[in-house]
Amino acid sequence: MAINRDYLSRAVYQASLQTGRGLSRYEAETLVDFFFDLIKKTLLQGEDILLSGFGRFEVRLRPPKEGRNPKTGQKVKIPRRWTVTFKPSRVLRQRLRKID
C-alpha cells in the first residue's frame, strides 16, 4: 500500500476525532503539509533529521564516479551529487523482524 499526503491527512483527521481534539479536515491537511515542508527545508539546509523510534534521514554527498550506459556500454561520468538516505531505528527494525 502506498501512503500519500491525502491518506496521511485523512488519518490525522480521523485520529483527532477519536482523541476528542476534533481538527477540521483543512487543519489536518495543513498540519501534514507543514510537517513535510519542515522536513524538506531541513534537508535542503544539509541537516539530518532524527525521528526517535522511527529512523534518521541523512543528507550525504555522493562522490563522482564512472558508470556505463546500459544500451551502448559506453563509459559515462556521473557527477557528484547530494542524496538523502534513510536508516531505520533499532526499534523499527526489531518490529519489522516480528512481522515474519
Secondary structure, DSSP 8 states (H G I E B T S, - for coil): ----HHHHHHHHHHHHHHHT----HHHHHHHHHHHHHHHHHHHHTT--EEETTTEEEEEEEE--EEEE-TTT--EEEE--EEEEEEEE-HHHHHHHHHH-
